[in-house]
Amino acid sequence: MFEDEAAEPRFTPAQRRLSATMTGYWAAFARTGAPRGAGLPGWRPHRVDRPYTQSLAPQRIGPVDYRREHRLDFWEGLS
């Protein structure tokens, strides 16, 4: 989000794209109250009845099924 002249030259192309995308999300959020905008991967609104997580990995930005990916059913079954 913030420029760091010492670190920036070491960023990979994927990290530079992620940085630009996050700046776009933050600018859209500041402007409209929603992290959505032209050219940005979709970011669905939060709903209590539909848990949702947005992956911000440099190689893939988009929705993630957090419950499935982290096997929460398994972990909750241990308690």
C-alpha positions as CSV (number, residue, x, y, z in Angstrom):
1,M,0.0,0.0,0.0
2,F,2.8,2.4,0.8
3,E,5.8,3.0,-1.5
4,D,9.1,1.6,-0.2
5,E,11.9,2.6,-2.5
6,A,14.3,0.2,-0.8
7,A,12.0,-2.8,-1.1
8,E,10.2,-2.2,-4.4
9,P,13.1,-3.1,-6.8
10,R,13.1,-6.6,-5.2
11,F,9.4,-7.2,-5.9
12,T,8.4,-9.9,-8.4
13,P,6.0,-9.0,-11.2
14,A,3.3,-10.9,-9.4
15,Q,3.9,-8.8,-6.2
16,R,3.8,-5.6,-8.3
17,R,0.4,-6.6,-9.8
18,L,-0.9,-7.5,-6.3
19,S,0.3,-4.1,-5.0
20,A,-1.5,-2.3,-7.8
21,T,-4.6,-4.3,-7.3
22,M,-4.7,-3.6,-3.6
23,T,-4.2,0.1,-4.2
24,G,-7.2,-0.1,-6.5
25,Y,-9.3,-1.8,-3.9
26,W,-8.4,0.7,-1.2
27,A,-9.0,3.7,-3.6
28,A,-12.4,2.3,-4.6
29,F,-13.3,1.6,-0.9
30,A,-12.3,5.2,0.1
31,R,-14.2,6.6,-2.8
32,T,-17.4,4.6,-2.7
33,G,-17.4,2.5,0.6
34,A,-17.1,-0.7,-1.4
35,P,-13.9,-2.4,-2.6
36,R,-15.2,-2.8,-6.1
37,G,-14.3,-1.1,-9.4
38,A,-13.6,-1.4,-13.1
39,G,-10.8,-3.8,-13.8
40,L,-10.7,-5.2,-10.2
41,P,-11.5,-8.8,-9.5
42,G,-14.9,-9.1,-7.9
43,W,-15.2,-8.7,-4.1
44,R,-18.6,-9.8,-2.8
45,P,-20.2,-8.1,0.1
46,H,-20.0,-9.8,3.5
47,R,-23.2,-11.6,4.7
48,V,-23.5,-13.5,8.0
49,D,-25.4,-16.3,6.3
50,R,-22.8,-16.8,3.6
51,P,-19.2,-16.7,4.9
52,Y,-16.9,-15.5,2.2
53,T,-13.1,-15.0,2.0
54,Q,-11.3,-13.1,-0.7
55,S,-7.9,-14.6,-1.7
56,L,-5.2,-12.0,-2.2
57,A,-2.4,-14.3,-3.3
58,P,-0.2,-12.7,-5.9
59,Q,-1.0,-15.4,-8.4
60,R,-4.8,-15.5,-7.9
61,I,-7.2,-12.9,-6.6
62,G,-10.7,-14.0,-6.1
63,P,-13.2,-15.9,-3.9
64,V,-12.0,-18.8,-1.8
65,D,-14.1,-21.4,0.1
66,Y,-12.3,-20.9,3.4
67,R,-14.3,-23.5,5.2
68,R,-13.4,-26.2,2.6
69,E,-9.8,-25.1,2.0
70,H,-9.0,-25.2,5.7
71,R,-11.1,-28.3,6.4
72,L,-13.0,-26.6,9.2
73,D,-15.6,-29.4,9.4
74,F,-12.8,-31.7,10.4
75,W,-11.3,-29.4,13.0
76,E,-14.7,-28.5,14.5
77,G,-15.4,-32.2,14.8
78,L,-12.4,-32.6,17.1
79,S,-13.9,-30.5,19.9
